[in-house]
């Protein structure tokens, strides 16, 4: 049996894979109905205006310019939402 060693304990490899797989499935269920692009207003509503503006200022996302509007790729916003942010390096 293979184990993964963390600082505080050992976890069987199968247990780790099952946990990762279940998290991936849960995320896929959450994201399955997301459109490919959302408007800037909708991005502000879902992810917070200050978050979206900070990610844009930091160059982590780039809006797509459509006639009369800005849109963001939803998958990129979801990834940033799930990433631990370092707010001191703003």
Backbone torsions as a table, in degrees:
resi	resn	phi	psi	omega
1	UNK	NA	133.6	178.9
2	UNK	-92.8	148.6	179.6
3	UNK	-128.3	151.5	169.4
4	UNK	-105.3	132.4	-178.0
5	UNK	-102.1	123.9	173.0
6	UNK	-108.8	171.1	-176.8
7	UNK	-59.6	-35.8	-174.5
8	UNK	-101.5	-15.5	179.2
9	UNK	-171.4	171.8	177.0
10	UNK	-100.8	144.4	178.1
11	UNK	-129.0	131.9	175.5
12	UNK	-60.1	141.2	-176.4
13	UNK	-58.5	-41.4	179.3
14	UNK	-61.8	-40.4	177.7
15	UNK	-62.8	-43.9	178.1
16	UNK	-60.1	-48.1	179.8
17	UNK	-62.1	-41.2	178.3
18	UNK	-63.2	-40.4	177.7
19	UNK	-64.6	-43.5	178.8
20	UNK	-63.9	-45.2	-179.5
21	UNK	-61.2	-42.0	-179.4
22	UNK	-67.4	-35.0	176.3
23	UNK	-67.6	-39.9	178.3
24	UNK	-63.2	-44.9	179.1
25	UNK	-61.5	-43.0	179.1
26	UNK	-61.8	-42.6	179.1
27	UNK	-65.5	-40.0	178.0
28	UNK	-62.8	-39.2	178.2
29	UNK	-64.9	-40.1	179.5
30	UNK	-65.9	-41.1	-172.4
31	UNK	-89.7	-7.3	-169.8
32	UNK	-62.3	-29.8	-177.7
33	UNK	-97.7	4.7	179.9
34	UNK	-68.5	135.9	172.4
35	UNK	-71.8	161.5	-179.6
36	UNK	-65.4	-39.7	179.8
37	UNK	-127.1	148.5	172.8
38	UNK	-131.2	154.1	-179.8
39	UNK	-69.1	163.0	178.7
40	UNK	-61.6	-41.3	179.4
41	UNK	-60.2	-43.7	179.0
42	UNK	-67.0	-38.1	177.0
43	UNK	-61.6	-43.0	178.0
44	UNK	-62.1	-40.1	-178.9
45	UNK	-66.1	-44.5	-175.7
46	UNK	-79.9	-37.5	-171.2
47	UNK	-115.0	-4.4	-179.5
48	UNK	91.8	128.1	-177.1
49	UNK	-58.2	-45.3	-177.6
50	UNK	-65.3	-36.4	176.7
51	UNK	-62.9	-49.5	-178.1
52	UNK	-61.9	-43.8	179.5
53	UNK	-64.7	-38.7	178.9
54	UNK	-66.2	-45.4	179.6
55	UNK	-61.5	-37.5	178.9
56	UNK	-69.1	-44.3	179.2
57	UNK	-61.7	-36.6	179.9
58	UNK	-79.9	-5.1	179.1
59	UNK	79.5	15.5	-178.9
60	UNK	-80.4	-23.5	175.4
61	UNK	-136.7	151.0	178.1
62	UNK	-128.9	125.1	179.9
63	UNK	-74.3	152.4	173.8
64	UNK	-96.6	128.9	-178.6
65	UNK	-89.9	119.4	175.6
66	UNK	-112.6	161.9	178.5
67	UNK	-55.5	112.4	176.5
68	UNK	79.7	8.1	-179.1
69	UNK	-160.2	161.7	172.7
70	UNK	-111.3	138.7	178.0
71	UNK	-129.5	153.4	178.7
72	UNK	-122.7	149.2	175.7
73	UNK	-74.3	122.1	-175.3
74	UNK	-61.4	-39.6	-178.4
75	UNK	-62.3	-36.5	178.0
76	UNK	-67.3	-40.3	178.2
77	UNK	-65.5	-41.3	178.3
78	UNK	-62.4	-41.7	178.9
79	UNK	-61.3	-45.9	179.0
80	UNK	-65.3	-35.3	178.1
81	UNK	-61.7	-35.0	-176.4
82	UNK	-90.8	-4.5	-178.4
83	UNK	-92.0	135.8	177.0
84	UNK	-67.0	126.8	-175.9
85	UNK	-97.8	146.0	173.1
86	UNK	-106.0	97.5	-174.6
87	UNK	-74.6	-12.3	179.5
88	UNK	-82.9	-15.1	177.7
89	UNK	-100.8	41.8	-177.1
90	UNK	-86.3	NA	NA
